[in-house]
């Protein structure tokens, strides 16, 4: 299969004669996260709650595997 690329339409632009430094690109990262709203107090609470629930889930999963292995009469 042969893929043909179209010919370029315009040459690349030339820099201005007083060109010293390239233009600065300012990244846009999104919403402002440092606001002092009432909901900002709850962010650490929900973060810790999520990590705690993840830990409880891992412990429960480990205990369930151990109990299943002890009840299995394959050995």
PDB file of N, CA, C, O and CB in Angstrom:
ATOM      1  N   UNK A   1       0.849  -1.176   0.000  1.00  0.00           N
ATOM      2  CA  UNK A   1       0.000   0.000   0.000  1.00  0.00           C
ATOM      3  C   UNK A   1       0.890   1.233   0.000  1.00  0.00           C
ATOM      4  O   UNK A   1       1.759   1.379   0.859  1.00  0.00           O
ATOM      5  CB  UNK A   1      -0.964   0.002   1.220  1.00  0.00           C
ATOM      6  N   UNK A   2       0.679   2.092  -0.935  1.00  0.00           N
ATOM      7  CA  UNK A   2       1.474   3.317  -1.053  1.00  0.00           C
ATOM      8  C   UNK A   2       0.652   4.482  -0.529  1.00  0.00           C
ATOM      9  O   UNK A   2      -0.476   4.715  -0.965  1.00  0.00           O
ATOM     10  CB  UNK A   2       1.916   3.570  -2.528  1.00  0.00           C
ATOM     11  N   UNK A   3       1.234   5.205   0.410  1.00  0.00           N
ATOM     12  CA  UNK A   3       0.568   6.377   0.977  1.00  0.00           C
ATOM     13  C   UNK A   3       1.279   7.604   0.465  1.00  0.00           C
ATOM     14  O   UNK A   3       2.485   7.756   0.662  1.00  0.00           O
ATOM     15  CB  UNK A   3       0.559   6.344   2.539  1.00  0.00           C
ATOM     16  N   UNK A   4       0.563   8.459  -0.174  1.00  0.00           N
ATOM     17  CA  UNK A   4       1.158   9.680  -0.703  1.00  0.00           C
ATOM     18  C   UNK A   4       0.870  10.842   0.246  1.00  0.00           C
ATOM     19  O   UNK A   4      -0.270  11.077   0.647  1.00  0.00           O
ATOM     20  CB  UNK A   4       0.617   9.986  -2.124  1.00  0.00           C
ATOM     21  N   UNK A   5       1.924  11.549   0.586  1.00  0.00           N
ATOM     22  CA  UNK A   5       1.755  12.723   1.430  1.00  0.00           C
ATOM     23  C   UNK A   5       1.578  13.938   0.541  1.00  0.00           C
ATOM     24  O   UNK A   5       2.246  14.069  -0.485  1.00  0.00           O
ATOM     25  CB  UNK A   5       2.960  12.907   2.389  1.00  0.00           C
ATOM     26  N   UNK A   6       0.676  14.829   0.936  1.00  0.00           N
ATOM     27  CA  UNK A   6       0.473  16.018   0.106  1.00  0.00           C
ATOM     28  C   UNK A   6       1.701  16.935   0.171  1.00  0.00           C
ATOM     29  O   UNK A   6       2.402  16.994   1.181  1.00  0.00           O
ATOM     30  CB  UNK A   6      -0.794  16.784   0.559  1.00  0.00           C
ATOM     31  N   UNK A   7       1.932  17.623  -0.901  1.00  0.00           N
ATOM     32  CA  UNK A   7       3.050  18.560  -0.946  1.00  0.00           C
ATOM     33  C   UNK A   7       2.775  19.724  -0.007  1.00  0.00           C
ATOM     34  O   UNK A   7       1.626  20.121   0.186  1.00  0.00           O
ATOM     35  CB  UNK A   7       3.292  19.067  -2.387  1.00  0.00           C
ATOM     36  N   UNK A   8       3.839  20.267   0.574  1.00  0.00           N
ATOM     37  CA  UNK A   8       3.690  21.411   1.467  1.00  0.00           C
ATOM     38  C   UNK A   8       3.118  22.603   0.720  1.00  0.00           C
ATOM     39  O   UNK A   8       3.419  22.824  -0.453  1.00  0.00           O
ATOM     40  CB  UNK A   8       5.032  21.779   2.100  1.00  0.00           C
ATOM     41  N   UNK A   9       2.306  23.350   1.403  1.00  0.00           N
ATOM     42  CA  UNK A   9       1.666  24.483   0.737  1.00  0.00           C
ATOM     43  C   UNK A   9       2.429  25.781   0.940  1.00  0.00           C
ATOM     44  O   UNK A   9       2.478  26.614   0.035  1.00  0.00           O
ATOM     45  CB  UNK A   9       0.252  24.645   1.238  1.00  0.00           C
ATOM     46  N   UNK A  10       3.023  25.966   2.105  1.00  0.00           N
ATOM     47  CA  UNK A  10       3.749  27.200   2.386  1.00  0.00           C
ATOM     48  C   UNK A  10       5.082  26.868   3.050  1.00  0.00           C
ATOM     49  O   UNK A  10       5.188  25.873   3.767  1.00  0.00           O
ATOM     50  CB  UNK A  10       2.909  28.142   3.285  1.00  0.00           C
ATOM     51  N   UNK A  11       6.094  27.695   2.816  1.00  0.00           N
ATOM     52  CA  UNK A  11       7.350  27.473   3.522  1.00  0.00           C
ATOM     53  C   UNK A  11       7.201  27.886   4.993  1.00  0.00           C
ATOM     54  O   UNK A  11       6.287  28.642   5.324  1.00  0.00           O
ATOM     55  CB  UNK A  11       8.505  28.262   2.844  1.00  0.00           C
ATOM     56  N   UNK A  12       8.079  27.405   5.876  1.00  0.00           N
ATOM     57  CA  UNK A  12       7.980  27.822   7.273  1.00  0.00           C
ATOM     58  C   UNK A  12       8.212  29.320   7.411  1.00  0.00           C
ATOM     59  O   UNK A  12       8.976  29.904   6.643  1.00  0.00           O
ATOM     60  CB  UNK A  12       8.985  27.051   8.135  1.00  0.00           C
ATOM     61  N   UNK A  13       7.555  29.946   8.386  1.00  0.00           N
ATOM     62  CA  UNK A  13       7.706  31.397   8.541  1.00  0.00           C
ATOM     63  C   UNK A  13       9.125  31.760   8.987  1.00  0.00           C
ATOM     64  O   UNK A  13       9.780  31.015   9.717  1.00  0.00           O
ATOM     65  CB  UNK A  13       6.680  31.935   9.556  1.00  0.00           C
ATOM     66  N   UNK A  14       9.561  32.890   8.541  1.00  0.00           N
ATOM     67  CA  UNK A  14      10.889  33.381   8.952  1.00  0.00           C
ATOM     68  C   UNK A  14      10.745  34.203  10.220  1.00  0.00           C
ATOM     69  O   UNK A  14       9.753  34.915  10.379  1.00  0.00           O
ATOM     70  CB  UNK A  14      11.555  34.232   7.823  1.00  0.00           C
ATOM     71  N   UNK A  15      11.721  34.120  11.134  1.00  0.00           N
ATOM     72  CA  UNK A  15      11.636  34.916  12.354  1.00  0.00           C
ATOM     73  C   UNK A  15      11.823  36.395  12.046  1.00  0.00           C
ATOM     74  O   UNK A  15      12.460  36.740  11.050  1.00  0.00           O
ATOM     75  CB  UNK A  15      12.681  34.450  13.375  1.00  0.00           C
ATOM     76  N   UNK A  16      11.283  37.267  12.877  1.00  0.00           N
ATOM     77  CA  UNK A  16      11.455  38.708  12.649  1.00  0.00           C
ATOM     78  C   UNK A  16      12.925  39.101  12.771  1.00  0.00           C
ATOM     79  O   UNK A  16      13.724  38.365  13.351  1.00  0.00           O
ATOM     80  CB  UNK A  16      10.602  39.521  13.648  1.00  0.00           C
ATOM     81  N   UNK A  17      13.270  40.244  12.232  1.00  0.00           N
ATOM     82  CA  UNK A  17      14.669  40.687  12.217  1.00  0.00           C
ATOM     83  C   UNK A  17      15.186  40.999  13.621  1.00  0.00           C
ATOM     84  O   UNK A  17      16.388  40.886  13.862  1.00  0.00           O
ATOM     85  CB  UNK A  17      14.819  41.918  11.330  1.00  0.00           C
ATOM     86  N   UNK A  18      14.310  41.389  14.556  1.00  0.00           N
ATOM     87  CA  UNK A  18      14.749  41.696  15.920  1.00  0.00           C
ATOM     88  C   UNK A  18      14.582  40.492  16.844  1.00  0.00           C
ATOM     89  O   UNK A  18      14.398  40.658  18.050  1.00  0.00           O
ATOM     90  CB  UNK A  18      13.966  42.890  16.474  1.00  0.00           C
ATOM     91  N   UNK A  19      14.645  39.303  16.298  1.00  0.00           N
ATOM     92  CA  UNK A  19      14.444  38.068  17.056  1.00  0.00           C
ATOM     93  C   UNK A  19      15.644  37.812  17.955  1.00  0.00           C
ATOM     94  O   UNK A  19      16.751  37.595  17.461  1.00  0.00           O
ATOM     95  CB  UNK A  19      14.214  36.868  16.106  1.00  0.00           C
ATOM     96  N   UNK A  20      15.435  37.836  19.289  1.00  0.00           N
ATOM     97  CA  UNK A  20      16.505  37.588  20.246  1.00  0.00           C
ATOM     98  C   UNK A  20      16.219  36.322  21.032  1.00  0.00           C
ATOM     99  O   UNK A  20      17.069  35.434  21.103  1.00  0.00           O
ATOM    100  CB  UNK A  20      16.675  38.782  21.194  1.00  0.00           C
ATOM    101  N   UNK A  21      15.036  36.225  21.623  1.00  0.00           N
ATOM    102  CA  UNK A  21      14.653  35.078  22.440  1.00  0.00           C
ATOM    103  C   UNK A  21      13.371  34.465  21.870  1.00  0.00           C
ATOM    104  O   UNK A  21      12.527  35.167  21.312  1.00  0.00           O
ATOM    105  CB  UNK A  21      14.455  35.496  23.932  1.00  0.00           C
ATOM    106  N   UNK A  22      13.241  33.158  22.019  1.00  0.00           N
ATOM    107  CA  UNK A  22      11.979  32.553  21.582  1.00  0.00           C
ATOM    108  C   UNK A  22      10.840  33.020  22.490  1.00  0.00           C
ATOM    109  O   UNK A  22      11.081  33.387  23.640  1.00  0.00           O
ATOM    110  CB  UNK A  22      12.079  31.000  21.588  1.00  0.00           C
ATOM    111  N   UNK A  23       9.634  33.009  22.000  1.00  0.00           N
ATOM    112  CA  UNK A  23       8.504  33.426  22.851  1.00  0.00           C
ATOM    113  C   UNK A  23       8.331  32.475  24.029  1.00  0.00           C
ATOM    114  O   UNK A  23       8.589  31.277  23.914  1.00  0.00           O
ATOM    115  CB  UNK A  23       7.198  33.489  22.028  1.00  0.00           C
ATOM    116  N   UNK A  24       7.900  33.006  25.138  1.00  0.00           N
ATOM    117  CA  UNK A  24       7.710  32.221  26.353  1.00  0.00           C
ATOM    118  C   UNK A  24       6.341  31.560  26.297  1.00  0.00           C
ATOM    119  O   UNK A  24       5.329  32.208  26.028  1.00  0.00           O
ATOM    120  CB  UNK A  24       7.849  33.108  27.626  1.00  0.00           C
ATOM    121  N   UNK A  25       6.330  30.258  26.557  1.00  0.00           N
ATOM    122  CA  UNK A  25       5.066  29.522  26.600  1.00  0.00           C
ATOM    123  C   UNK A  25       4.691  29.344  28.061  1.00  0.00           C
ATOM    124  O   UNK A  25       5.441  28.753  28.839  1.00  0.00           O
ATOM    125  CB  UNK A  25       5.173  28.133  25.864  1.00  0.00           C
ATOM    126  N   UNK A  26       3.545  29.851  28.422  1.00  0.00           N
ATOM    127  CA  UNK A  26       3.066  29.748  29.787  1.00  0.00           C
ATOM    128  C   UNK A  26       2.081  28.586  29.864  1.00  0.00           C
ATOM    129  O   UNK A  26       1.046  28.610  29.198  1.00  0.00           O
ATOM    130  CB  UNK A  26       2.407  31.079  30.256  1.00  0.00           C
ATOM    131  N   UNK A  27       2.393  27.561  30.675  1.00  0.00           N
ATOM    132  CA  UNK A  27       1.470  26.423  30.741  1.00  0.00           C
ATOM    133  C   UNK A  27       0.210  26.773  31.519  1.00  0.00           C
ATOM    134  O   UNK A  27       0.260  27.486  32.521  1.00  0.00           O
ATOM    135  CB  UNK A  27       2.155  25.217  31.382  1.00  0.00           C
ATOM    136  N   UNK A  28      -0.896  26.271  31.051  1.00  0.00           N
ATOM    137  CA  UNK A  28      -2.162  26.442  31.738  1.00  0.00           C
ATOM    138  C   UNK A  28      -2.464  25.109  32.404  1.00  0.00           C
ATOM    139  O   UNK A  28      -2.703  24.111  31.724  1.00  0.00           O
ATOM    140  CB  UNK A  28      -3.317  26.890  30.755  1.00  0.00           C
ATOM    141  N   UNK A  29      -2.454  25.090  33.735  1.00  0.00           N
ATOM    142  CA  UNK A  29      -2.558  23.822  34.449  1.00  0.00           C
ATOM    143  C   UNK A  29      -3.963  23.503  34.930  1.00  0.00           C
ATOM    144  O   UNK A  29      -4.201  22.376  35.365  1.00  0.00           O
ATOM    145  CB  UNK A  29      -1.634  23.830  35.614  1.00  0.00           C
ATOM    146  N   UNK A  30      -4.869  24.399  34.877  1.00  0.00           N
ATOM    147  CA  UNK A  30      -6.229  24.083  35.284  1.00  0.00           C
ATOM    148  C   UNK A  30      -6.756  25.015  36.347  1.00  0.00           C
ATOM    149  O   UNK A  30      -6.395  26.191  36.397  1.00  0.00           O
ATOM    150  CB  UNK A  30      -6.299  22.684  35.777  1.00  0.00           C
ATOM    151  N   UNK A  31      -7.611  24.483  37.193  1.00  0.00           N
ATOM    152  CA  UNK A  31      -8.323  25.277  38.183  1.00  0.00           C
ATOM    153  C   UNK A  31      -7.400  25.684  39.330  1.00  0.00           C
ATOM    154  O   UNK A  31      -6.391  25.031  39.595  1.00  0.00           O
ATOM    155  CB  UNK A  31      -9.522  24.500  38.720  1.00  0.00           C
ATOM    156  N   UNK A  32      -7.750  26.731  39.976  1.00  0.00           N
ATOM    157  CA  UNK A  32      -7.036  27.208  41.148  1.00  0.00           C
ATOM    158  C   UNK A  32      -7.335  26.283  42.320  1.00  0.00           C
ATOM    159  O   UNK A  32      -8.495  26.112  42.695  1.00  0.00           O
ATOM    160  CB  UNK A  32      -7.425  28.671  41.483  1.00  0.00           C
ATOM    161  N   UNK A  33      -6.297  25.687  42.899  1.00  0.00           N
ATOM    162  CA  UNK A  33      -6.485  24.708  43.961  1.00  0.00           C
ATOM    163  C   UNK A  33      -6.173  25.268  45.352  1.00  0.00           C
ATOM    164  O   UNK A  33      -6.285  24.544  46.341  1.00  0.00           O
ATOM    165  CB  UNK A  33      -5.620  23.504  43.695  1.00  0.00           C
ATOM    166  N   UNK A  34      -5.794  26.515  45.441  1.00  0.00           N
ATOM    167  CA  UNK A  34      -5.421  27.079  46.735  1.00  0.00           C
ATOM    168  C   UNK A  34      -6.516  27.945  47.335  1.00  0.00           C
ATOM    169  O   UNK A  34      -6.236  28.789  48.187  1.00  0.00           O
ATOM    170  CB  UNK A  34      -4.161  27.887  46.597  1.00  0.00           C
ATOM    171  N   UNK A  35      -7.727  27.758  46.917  1.00  0.00           N
ATOM    172  CA  UNK A  35      -8.811  28.580  47.448  1.00  0.00           C
ATOM    173  C   UNK A  35      -9.107  28.196  48.895  1.00  0.00           C
ATOM    174  O   UNK A  35      -8.974  27.033  49.275  1.00  0.00           O
ATOM    175  CB  UNK A  35     -10.078  28.433  46.582  1.00  0.00           C
ATOM    176  N   UNK A  36      -9.501  29.159  49.681  1.00  0.00           N
ATOM    177  CA  UNK A  36      -9.783  28.925  51.097  1.00  0.00           C
ATOM    178  C   UNK A  36     -11.288  28.796  51.314  1.00  0.00           C
ATOM    179  O   UNK A  36     -11.869  29.515  52.127  1.00  0.00           O
ATOM    180  CB  UNK A  36      -9.207  30.070  51.969  1.00  0.00           C
ATOM    181  N   UNK A  37     -11.897  27.902  50.605  1.00  0.00           N
ATOM    182  CA  UNK A  37     -13.336  27.699  50.748  1.00  0.00           C
ATOM    183  C   UNK A  37     -13.613  26.736  51.892  1.00  0.00           C
ATOM    184  O   UNK A  37     -12.692  26.133  52.443  1.00  0.00           O
ATOM    185  CB  UNK A  37     -13.949  27.168  49.434  1.00  0.00           C
ATOM    186  N   UNK A  38     -14.856  26.597  52.238  1.00  0.00           N
ATOM    187  CA  UNK A  38     -15.234  25.709  53.338  1.00  0.00           C
ATOM    188  C   UNK A  38     -14.990  24.247  52.971  1.00  0.00           C
ATOM    189  O   UNK A  38     -14.704  23.433  53.850  1.00  0.00           O
ATOM    190  CB  UNK A  38     -16.707  25.919  53.713  1.00  0.00           C
ATOM    191  N   UNK A  39     -15.097  23.905  51.698  1.00  0.00           N
ATOM    192  CA  UNK A  39     -14.882  22.511  51.303  1.00  0.00           C
ATOM    193  C   UNK A  39     -13.410  22.125  51.332  1.00  0.00           C
ATOM    194  O   UNK A  39     -13.092  20.936  51.310  1.00  0.00           O
ATOM    195  CB  UNK A  39     -15.444  22.270  49.915  1.00  0.00           C
ATOM    196  N   UNK A  40     -12.510  23.091  51.380  1.00  0.00           N
ATOM    197  CA  UNK A  40     -11.078  22.778  51.426  1.00  0.00           C
ATOM    198  C   UNK A  40     -10.701  22.083  52.730  1.00  0.00           C
ATOM    199  O   UNK A  40      -9.692  21.380  52.776  1.00  0.00           O
ATOM    200  CB  UNK A  40     -10.249  24.054  51.257  1.00  0.00           C
ATOM    201  N   UNK A  41     -11.476  22.259  53.776  1.00  0.00           N
ATOM    202  CA  UNK A  41     -11.194  21.576  55.045  1.00  0.00           C
ATOM    203  C   UNK A  41     -11.444  20.081  54.936  1.00  0.00           C
ATOM    204  O   UNK A  41     -10.819  19.300  55.654  1.00  0.00           O
ATOM    205  CB  UNK A  41     -12.048  22.163  56.168  1.00  0.00           C
ATOM    206  N   UNK A  42     -12.346  19.667  54.051  1.00  0.00           N
ATOM    207  CA  UNK A  42     -12.747  18.273  53.972  1.00  0.00           C
ATOM    208  C   UNK A  42     -11.862  17.450  53.040  1.00  0.00           C
ATOM    209  O   UNK A  42     -11.941  16.222  53.052  1.00  0.00           O
ATOM    210  CB  UNK A  42     -14.174  18.184  53.520  1.00  0.00           C
ATOM    211  N   UNK A  43     -11.035  18.087  52.246  1.00  0.00           N
ATOM    212  CA  UNK A  43     -10.190  17.352  51.305  1.00  0.00           C
ATOM    213  C   UNK A  43      -9.252  16.397  52.035  1.00  0.00           C
ATOM    214  O   UNK A  43      -9.192  15.229  51.649  1.00  0.00           O
ATOM    215  CB  UNK A  43      -9.380  18.324  50.444  1.00  0.00           C
ATOM    216  N   UNK A  44      -8.510  16.817  53.073  1.00  0.00           N
ATOM    217  CA  UNK A  44      -7.653  15.849  53.770  1.00  0.00           C
ATOM    218  C   UNK A  44      -8.440  14.736  54.472  1.00  0.00           C
ATOM    219  O   UNK A  44      -7.965  13.605  54.580  1.00  0.00           O
ATOM    220  CB  UNK A  44      -6.796  16.571  54.787  1.00  0.00           C
ATOM    221  N   UNK A  45      -9.633  15.060  54.942  1.00  0.00           N
ATOM    222  CA  UNK A  45     -10.456  14.039  55.611  1.00  0.00           C
ATOM    223  C   UNK A  45     -10.853  12.954  54.616  1.00  0.00           C
ATOM    224  O   UNK A  45     -10.759  11.765  54.922  1.00  0.00           O
ATOM    225  CB  UNK A  45     -11.724  14.678  56.243  1.00  0.00           C
ATOM    226  N   UNK A  46     -11.298  13.360  53.422  1.00  0.00           N
ATOM    227  CA  UNK A  46     -11.694  12.383  52.414  1.00  0.00           C
ATOM    228  C   UNK A  46     -10.490  11.604  51.893  1.00  0.00           C
ATOM    229  O   UNK A  46     -10.612  10.421  51.575  1.00  0.00           O
ATOM    230  CB  UNK A  46     -12.410  13.075  51.258  1.00  0.00           C
ATOM    231  N   UNK A  47      -9.338  12.248  51.803  1.00  0.00           N
ATOM    232  CA  UNK A  47      -8.128  11.552  51.369  1.00  0.00           C
ATOM    233  C   UNK A  47      -7.756  10.469  52.379  1.00  0.00           C
ATOM    234  O   UNK A  47      -7.476   9.333  51.995  1.00  0.00           O
ATOM    235  CB  UNK A  47      -6.960  12.548  51.190  1.00  0.00           C
ATOM    236  N   UNK A  48      -7.752  10.810  53.655  1.00  0.00           N
ATOM    237  CA  UNK A  48      -7.425   9.825  54.684  1.00  0.00           C
ATOM    238  C   UNK A  48      -8.485   8.723  54.763  1.00  0.00           C
ATOM    239  O   UNK A  48      -8.154   7.557  54.977  1.00  0.00           O
ATOM    240  CB  UNK A  48      -7.281  10.512  56.045  1.00  0.00           C
ATOM    241  N   UNK A  49      -9.727   9.082  54.594  1.00  0.00           N
ATOM    242  CA  UNK A  49     -10.799   8.083  54.600  1.00  0.00           C
ATOM    243  C   UNK A  49     -10.637   7.103  53.435  1.00  0.00           C
ATOM    244  O   UNK A  49     -10.826   5.899  53.608  1.00  0.00           O
ATOM    245  CB  UNK A  49     -12.178   8.774  54.527  1.00  0.00           C
ATOM    246  N   UNK A  50     -10.295   7.601  52.276  1.00  0.00           N
ATOM    247  CA  UNK A  50     -10.078   6.738  51.118  1.00  0.00           C
ATOM    248  C   UNK A  50      -8.907   5.795  51.318  1.00  0.00           C
ATOM    249  O   UNK A  50      -8.996   4.612  50.989  1.00  0.00           O
ATOM    250  CB  UNK A  50      -9.852   7.573  49.883  1.00  0.00           C
ATOM    251  N   UNK A  51      -7.810   6.310  51.857  1.00  0.00           N
ATOM    252  CA  UNK A  51      -6.647   5.458  52.115  1.00  0.00           C
ATOM    253  C   UNK A  51      -6.981   4.418  53.179  1.00  0.00           C
ATOM    254  O   UNK A  51      -6.556   3.268  53.071  1.00  0.00           O
ATOM    255  CB  UNK A  51      -5.433   6.307  52.557  1.00  0.00           C
ATOM    256  N   UNK A  52      -7.736   4.806  54.203  1.00  0.00           N
ATOM    257  CA  UNK A  52      -8.138   3.865  55.243  1.00  0.00           C
ATOM    258  C   UNK A  52      -9.029   2.761  54.696  1.00  0.00           C
ATOM    259  O   UNK A  52      -8.860   1.594  55.050  1.00  0.00           O
ATOM    260  CB  UNK A  52      -8.853   4.595  56.360  1.00  0.00           C
ATOM    261  N   UNK A  53      -9.972   3.118  53.842  1.00  0.00           N
ATOM    262  CA  UNK A  53     -10.850   2.108  53.245  1.00  0.00           C
ATOM    263  C   UNK A  53     -10.072   1.170  52.332  1.00  0.00           C
ATOM    264  O   UNK A  53     -10.368  -0.024  52.271  1.00  0.00           O
ATOM    265  CB  UNK A  53     -11.980   2.779  52.463  1.00  0.00           C
ATOM    266  N   UNK A  54      -9.092   1.694  51.631  1.00  0.00           N
ATOM    267  CA  UNK A  54      -8.249   0.842  50.805  1.00  0.00           C
ATOM    268  C   UNK A  54      -7.475  -0.149  51.669  1.00  0.00           C
ATOM    269  O   UNK A  54      -7.359  -1.321  51.310  1.00  0.00           O
ATOM    270  CB  UNK A  54      -7.282   1.690  49.971  1.00  0.00           C
ATOM    271  N   UNK A  55      -6.946   0.306  52.800  1.00  0.00           N
ATOM    272  CA  UNK A  55      -6.233  -0.580  53.717  1.00  0.00           C
ATOM    273  C   UNK A  55      -7.136  -1.655  54.296  1.00  0.00           C
ATOM    274  O   UNK A  55      -6.752  -2.821  54.377  1.00  0.00           O
ATOM    275  CB  UNK A  55      -5.615   0.220  54.838  1.00  0.00           C
ATOM    276  N   UNK A  56      -8.330  -1.263  54.696  1.00  0.00           N
ATOM    277  CA  UNK A  56      -9.279  -2.246  55.242  1.00  0.00           C
ATOM    278  C   UNK A  56      -9.630  -3.281  54.167  1.00  0.00           C
ATOM    279  O   UNK A  56      -9.751  -4.467  54.472  1.00  0.00           O
ATOM    280  CB  UNK A  56     -10.572  -1.539  55.761  1.00  0.00           C
ATOM    281  N   UNK A  57      -9.793  -2.852  52.938  1.00  0.00           N
ATOM    282  CA  UNK A  57     -10.090  -3.783  51.857  1.00  0.00           C
ATOM    283  C   UNK A  57      -8.954  -4.761  51.600  1.00  0.00           C
ATOM    284  O   UNK A  57      -9.193  -5.940  51.341  1.00  0.00           O
ATOM    285  CB  UNK A  57     -10.396  -3.023  50.596  1.00  0.00           C
ATOM    286  N   UNK A  58      -7.717  -4.274  51.671  1.00  0.00           N
ATOM    287  CA  UNK A  58      -6.576  -5.166  51.472  1.00  0.00           C
ATOM    288  C   UNK A  58      -6.458  -6.187  52.603  1.00  0.00           C
ATOM    289  O   UNK A  58      -6.188  -7.362  52.354  1.00  0.00           O
ATOM    290  CB  UNK A  58      -5.284  -4.355  51.366  1.00  0.00           C
ATOM    291  N   UNK A  59      -6.661  -5.744  53.838  1.00  0.00           N
ATOM    292  CA  UNK A  59      -6.596  -6.668  54.975  1.00  0.00           C
ATOM    293  C   UNK A  59      -7.707  -7.708  54.872  1.00  0.00           C
ATOM    294  O   UNK A  59      -7.464  -8.893  55.097  1.00  0.00           O
ATOM    295  CB  UNK A  59      -6.705  -5.898  56.314  1.00  0.00           C
ATOM    296  N   UNK A  60      -8.908  -7.283  54.537  1.00  0.00           N
ATOM    297  CA  UNK A  60     -10.032  -8.208  54.397  1.00  0.00           C
ATOM    298  C   UNK A  60      -9.771  -9.215  53.283  1.00  0.00           C
ATOM    299  O   UNK A  60     -10.078 -10.398  53.432  1.00  0.00           O
ATOM    300  CB  UNK A  60     -11.328  -7.438  54.120  1.00  0.00           C
ATOM    301  N   UNK A  61      -9.211  -8.755  52.176  1.00  0.00           N
ATOM    302  CA  UNK A  61      -8.895  -9.654  51.079  1.00  0.00           C
ATOM    303  C   UNK A  61      -7.841 -10.684  51.496  1.00  0.00           C
ATOM    304  O   UNK A  61      -7.952 -11.861  51.152  1.00  0.00           O
ATOM    305  CB  UNK A  61      -8.409  -8.857  49.868  1.00  0.00           C
ATOM    306  N   UNK A  62      -6.829 -10.247  52.227  1.00  0.00           N
ATOM    307  CA  UNK A  62      -5.806 -11.171  52.710  1.00  0.00           C
ATOM    308  C   UNK A  62      -6.358 -12.198  53.673  1.00  0.00           C
ATOM    309  O   UNK A  62      -6.012 -13.378  53.602  1.00  0.00           O
ATOM    310  CB  UNK A  62      -4.696 -10.410  53.372  1.00  0.00           C
ATOM    311  N   UNK A  63      -7.220 -11.750  54.579  1.00  0.00           N
ATOM    312  CA  UNK A  63      -7.830 -12.690  55.527  1.00  0.00           C
ATOM    313  C   UNK A  63      -8.727 -13.702  54.813  1.00  0.00           C
ATOM    314  O   UNK A  63      -8.730 -14.882  55.164  1.00  0.00           O
ATOM    315  CB  UNK A  63      -8.642 -11.927  56.584  1.00  0.00           C
ATOM    316  N   UNK A  64      -9.469 -13.260  53.836  1.00  0.00           N
ATOM    317  CA  UNK A  64     -10.346 -14.164  53.093  1.00  0.00           C
ATOM    318  C   UNK A  64      -9.524 -15.211  52.345  1.00  0.00           C
ATOM    319  O   UNK A  64      -9.907 -16.380  52.298  1.00  0.00           O
ATOM    320  CB  UNK A  64     -11.230 -13.373  52.108  1.00  0.00           C
ATOM    321  N   UNK A  65      -8.395 -14.801  51.758  1.00  0.00           N
ATOM    322  CA  UNK A  65      -7.534 -15.768  51.074  1.00  0.00           C
ATOM    323  C   UNK A  65      -6.959 -16.783  52.053  1.00  0.00           C
ATOM    324  O   UNK A  65      -6.896 -17.977  51.757  1.00  0.00           O
ATOM    325  CB  UNK A  65      -6.399 -15.048  50.343  1.00  0.00           C
ATOM    326  N   UNK A  66      -6.544 -16.305  53.212  1.00  0.00           N
ATOM    327  CA  UNK A  66      -5.969 -17.205  54.204  1.00  0.00           C
ATOM    328  C   UNK A  66      -7.011 -18.213  54.696  1.00  0.00           C
ATOM    329  O   UNK A  66      -6.706 -19.396  54.848  1.00  0.00           O
ATOM    330  CB  UNK A  66      -5.404 -16.404  55.386  1.00  0.00           C
ATOM    331  N   UNK A  67      -8.233 -17.751  54.944  1.00  0.00           N
ATOM    332  CA  UNK A  67      -9.285 -18.652  55.400  1.00  0.00           C
ATOM    333  C   UNK A  67      -9.650 -19.668  54.327  1.00  0.00           C
ATOM    334  O   UNK A  67      -9.905 -20.831  54.639  1.00  0.00           O
ATOM    335  CB  UNK A  67     -10.519 -17.858  55.808  1.00  0.00           C
ATOM    336  N   UNK A  68      -9.678 -19.243  53.061  1.00  0.00           N
ATOM    337  CA  UNK A  68      -9.964 -20.163  51.975  1.00  0.00           C
ATOM    338  C   UNK A  68      -8.864 -21.209  51.834  1.00  0.00           C
ATOM    339  O   UNK A  68      -9.146 -22.370  51.536  1.00  0.00           O
ATOM    340  CB  UNK A  68     -10.135 -19.399  50.670  1.00  0.00           C
ATOM    341  N   UNK A  69      -7.622 -20.808  52.044  1.00  0.00           N
ATOM    342  CA  UNK A  69      -6.504 -21.734  51.925  1.00  0.00           C
ATOM    343  C   UNK A  69      -6.527 -22.767  53.053  1.00  0.00           C
ATOM    344  O   UNK A  69      -6.176 -23.925  52.828  1.00  0.00           O
ATOM    345  CB  UNK A  69      -5.176 -20.969  51.932  1.00  0.00           C
ATOM    346  N   UNK A  70      -6.935 -22.368  54.264  1.00  0.00           N
ATOM    347  CA  UNK A  70      -7.008 -23.298  55.388  1.00  0.00           C
ATOM    348  C   UNK A  70      -8.152 -24.284  55.218  1.00  0.00           C
ATOM    349  O   UNK A  70      -8.044 -25.428  55.658  1.00  0.00           O
ATOM    350  CB  UNK A  70      -7.169 -22.536  56.697  1.00  0.00           C
ATOM    351  N   UNK A  71      -9.245 -23.867  54.590  1.00  0.00           N
ATOM    352  CA  UNK A  71     -10.404 -24.748  54.396  1.00  0.00           C
ATOM    353  C   UNK A  71     -10.222 -25.672  53.195  1.00  0.00           C
ATOM    354  O   UNK A  71     -10.988 -26.625  53.044  1.00  0.00           O
ATOM    355  CB  UNK A  71     -11.674 -23.916  54.219  1.00  0.00           C
ATOM    356  N   UNK A  72      -9.248 -25.425  52.348  1.00  0.00           N
ATOM    357  CA  UNK A  72      -9.057 -26.214  51.133  1.00  0.00           C
ATOM    358  C   UNK A  72      -8.354 -27.533  51.474  1.00  0.00           C
ATOM    359  O   UNK A  72      -7.229 -27.505  51.973  1.00  0.00           O
ATOM    360  CB  UNK A  72      -8.238 -25.414  50.083  1.00  0.00           C
ATOM    361  N   UNK A  73      -8.976 -28.673  51.222  1.00  0.00           N
ATOM    362  CA  UNK A  73      -8.374 -29.974  51.620  1.00  0.00           C
ATOM    363  C   UNK A  73      -7.434 -30.543  50.557  1.00  0.00           C
ATOM    364  O   UNK A  73      -7.296 -31.764  50.483  1.00  0.00           O
ATOM    365  CB  UNK A  73      -9.479 -30.997  51.908  1.00  0.00           C
ATOM    366  N   UNK A  74      -6.787 -29.730  49.738  1.00  0.00           N
ATOM    367  CA  UNK A  74      -5.916 -30.236  48.679  1.00  0.00           C
ATOM    368  C   UNK A  74      -4.598 -30.759  49.251  1.00  0.00           C
ATOM    369  O   UNK A  74      -3.987 -31.628  48.629  1.00  0.00           O
ATOM    370  CB  UNK A  74      -5.642 -29.138  47.645  1.00  0.00           C
ATOM    371  N   UNK A  75      -4.140 -30.285  50.376  1.00  0.00           N
ATOM    372  CA  UNK A  75      -2.820 -30.669  50.890  1.00  0.00           C
ATOM    373  C   UNK A  75      -2.854 -31.964  51.610  1.00  0.00           C
ATOM    374  O   UNK A  75      -1.824 -32.424  52.102  1.00  0.00           O
ATOM    375  CB  UNK A  75      -2.279 -29.624  51.796  1.00  0.00           C
TER     376      UNK A  75
END
